[in-house]
Amino acid sequence: MRIAVTGATGVLGQEAVEALVAEGHEVTGVTRRERGIPVIEGRGARPVVADVFSASDLARAFRGHDVVINTLAKIPVGMTALRPLAWREDDRLHQEASVAIAQAAADAGCSKLIQESSLFMYPDNGDDWIGEDQALNVRSSAFRARVTEMRAAVDFANRGRSAVILRLGQLYGRDPATTDTLRKVRDGAPVLLGKPSDYITLLHHQDAGRAFTAALKARSGFYNVGGEPIRRERWAKDLGREAKADKPARFFNDIAQLALSPRLEVQRRSLRVSSLRFFNETGWTPTIGPSTLGWSRM
Ligand SMILES: NC(=O)c1ccc[n+]([C@@H]2O[C@H](COP(=O)([O-])OP(=O)(O)OC[C@H]3O[C@@H](n4cnc5c(N)ncnc54)[C@H](OP(=O)(O)O)[C@@H]3O)[C@@H](O)[C@H]2O)c1
């Protein structure tokens, strides 16, 4: 298939491109800068320089493709995430670029859109499982852009077209956010939110990349994509071991947790999310877990 990937130079996009190329697809990676070209070529795809906010650039990038995969995001890393303005670029990508991408993909005659989304929109559900039919908790204005993006993908799915929306688990692996976390764990600084008994649903970047390939087989709809949910106390131990620290990762104390920005409130939600629908639909299963030795170098 001929597949265009937006966000192709990002942590998620590079994994998606590599997995798609490995499956024999003809892949075009979109970047806004010349310096993204070698990154995309290095993963075996054809680069195209385009502005993801420009309808004409997107039309040029998507022409002749069967599928568009949108992995765009710009999530602030580390303590910068505490500043509300740090999320402006990420919001703009979901609010504006994702809408333009869905429209341009339809106009270019693409038959499928695969849209990256997040399972942080589910409510805290304690020890109970969460499936795709669980109502979302998106009351906070922090979710406005993500909801707009979801609607645009749903709107794409008419006139015989399909849209697959992947609600990805908390990503970890060899990426800037996880590297920053592991450094703090080694320094003994707190990194975890929520309670030790809460659940977390993680997804290694490599498995996320493979999920975009698997999603080519999926029918229109929402799919959760994550590994087996684990309690946060277990994740604390896995982080400590991976960081080669002598203790598990530390949790922020209750006062610090309450003082954190509303953007990070999602990190306190207990999310025991089932990805059974995606497994059944596509056969995808995670291959790397938080107890896999050396996951931060994979
Ligand atoms: N579910 C999750 O837990 C989740 C989801 C996403 C990300 N993350 C984490 O967040 C961290 C950052 O990852 P990320 O995916 O946000 O960022 P990233 O890896 O830096 O990738 C951003 C991608 O979006 C493009 N981009 C960024 N800003 C743009 C803009 N203003 N206009 C056009 N294109 C733009 C970039 O393309 P060009 O610069 O080449 O144009 C790049 O391909 C990672 O550690 C990742 O693990 C977590």
The ligand as a Gaussian input file, in Angstrom:
#p B3LYP/6-31G(d) Opt

LIG

0 1
 N        0.506000       8.398000      24.767000
 C        1.651000       8.906000      25.220000
 O        2.104000       8.583000      26.335000
 C        2.463000       9.826000      24.338000
 C        1.990000      10.254000      23.092000
 C        2.806000      11.052000      22.292000
 C        4.082000      11.408000      22.765000
 N        4.507000      10.966000      23.979000
 C        5.865000      11.306000      24.491000
 O        6.150000      12.685000      24.361000
 C        7.516000      12.870000      24.025000
 C        7.591000      13.773000      22.800000
 O        7.045000      13.050000      21.690000
 P        6.151000      13.783000      20.594000
 O        5.596000      12.728000      19.693000
 O        5.204000      14.692000      21.282000
 O        7.194000      14.725000      19.867000
 P        8.358000      14.398000      18.844000
 O        8.874000      13.038000      19.020000
 O        9.291000      15.528000      18.951000
 O        7.642000      14.439000      17.431000
 C        6.964000      15.522000      17.000000
 C        6.630000      15.278000      15.530000
 O        5.632000      16.198000      15.162000
 C        6.169000      17.101000      14.205000
 N        5.882000      18.460000      14.706000
 C        6.070000      18.927000      15.917000
 N        5.672000      20.195000      16.013000
 C        5.239000      20.537000      14.826000
 C        4.697000      21.730000      14.290000
 N        4.525000      22.804000      15.016000
 N        4.376000      21.728000      13.011000
 C        4.536000      20.625000      12.290000
 N        5.019000      19.468000      12.731000
 C        5.372000      19.430000      14.002000
 C        7.645000      16.902000      14.094000
 O        7.982000      16.925000      12.727000
 P        9.099000      17.834000      12.044000
 O        9.819000      18.597000      13.111000
 O        9.985000      16.868000      11.313000
 O        8.324000      18.671000      11.134000
 C        7.815000      15.496000      14.650000
 O        7.746000      14.544000      13.619000
 C        8.119000      11.491000      23.756000
 O        8.945000      11.156000      24.817000
 C        6.907000      10.573000      23.662000
 O        7.161000       9.303000      24.206000
 C        3.732000      10.201000      24.768000

